[in-house]
Structures are given as structure tokens and as C-alpha cells.
Amino acid sequence: MSDDIPLAPFPHESLDPASEPKSPIAEVSDAVKGTANRVAGAIEAGRKPGMPLSVLSNIAREAPLSSLLVAFLLGVAIARRR
């Protein structure tokens, strides 16, 4: 009876088929997609009412020229440091 059924050297090898290895391009693609999803989620969370992105967009909508001036001055200040 034991001669009828060949046994695998390890029981787990007979249960699951061997998975095909992923190509490096597929791995990089999956990593980029995962990162993009996390960034999109963070942006959506920041756009909820009362969150920083929501506040900034409201300020820019109400006073676009003032916002542009502040952004310009911040850029100049950062550029002078370097």
C-alpha cells in the first residue's frame, strides 16, 4: 500500500503549486503603484475639512494674489539659504 502513492519529500510542496518568480519590472511596477496609492490617500486625508490642505486651498481661493506673494517670498528665502 505504501508503494502505490509516491510521497513528496516535504508535505507542503505537494499542497501548493510553485509560484512563478516576478520579473524585476513587475516588482518595480507594483512598488510604484503602492506608493502612488499611499500618496493619493494622504492627499485625500489632507483635503478633508479643517485639515491643512483644505485650509491652504481655501486661502488661495479667497486671496490668490496674496498667496502668490507669500509663495514667492518663501521661495526667495529658501533660495538665499542655499
C-alpha positions in Angstrom: 0.0 0.0 0.0 2.8 2.4 0.7 4.3 1.7 -2.7 1.1 2.9 -4.5 1.3 6.6 -3.5 4.6 8.5 -4.0 5.2 10.9 -1.2 6.8 14.3 -1.7 9.9 14.9 0.4 8.1 17.8 2.2 4.3 17.8 2.7 3.9 21.5 1.9 5.4 21.0 -1.6 2.6 18.8 -2.7 -0.2 21.2 -1.5 0.6 24.4 -3.4 1.8 24.8 -6.9 5.2 26.5 -7.3 4.7 30.3 -7.8 6.3 31.9 -10.8 9.0 34.4 -10.0 8.1 38.0 -10.8 10.2 40.0 -13.2 12.0 43.0 -11.9 9.8 45.3 -14.0 6.7 43.8 -12.4 8.1 44.3 -8.9 9.1 47.9 -9.6 5.6 48.5 -11.1 3.9 47.1 -8.0 6.1 49.2 -5.7 5.3 52.4 -7.7 1.5 51.6 -7.7 1.6 51.0 -4.0 3.5 54.3 -3.4 1.1 56.2 -5.6 -1.9 54.8 -3.7 -0.4 55.8 -0.3 0.4 59.3 -1.6 -3.1 59.7 -3.0 -4.6 58.5 0.3 -2.5 61.0 2.2 -3.6 63.8 -0.1 -7.3 62.9 0.2 -6.9 62.8 4.0 -5.4 66.2 4.0 -8.2 67.7 1.9 -10.9 66.9 4.5 -12.5 70.0 6.0 -10.2 71.5 8.7 -7.1 69.7 7.5 -4.0 71.7 6.3 -4.6 71.2 2.5 -8.2 72.3 2.8 -7.2 75.4 4.7 -4.5 76.3 2.1 -6.8 75.8 -0.8 -9.4 78.0 0.8 -6.9 80.7 1.5 -5.6 80.5 -2.1 -9.2 80.7 -3.4 -10.1 83.8 -1.3 -6.8 85.8 -1.9 -4.9 84.4 -4.9 -2.5 87.4 -5.3 -1.6 87.4 -1.6 -1.0 83.6 -1.7 1.2 84.1 -4.8 3.2 86.8 -3.0 3.7 84.6 0.1 4.8 81.7 -2.0 7.3 83.9 -3.9 8.8 85.3 -0.7 9.1 81.8 0.7 10.9 80.7 -2.4 13.3 83.6 -2.2 14.0 82.9 1.4 14.8 79.3 0.7 16.9 80.1 -2.3 19.1 82.5 -0.4 19.9 79.9 2.3 21.4 77.6 -0.3 
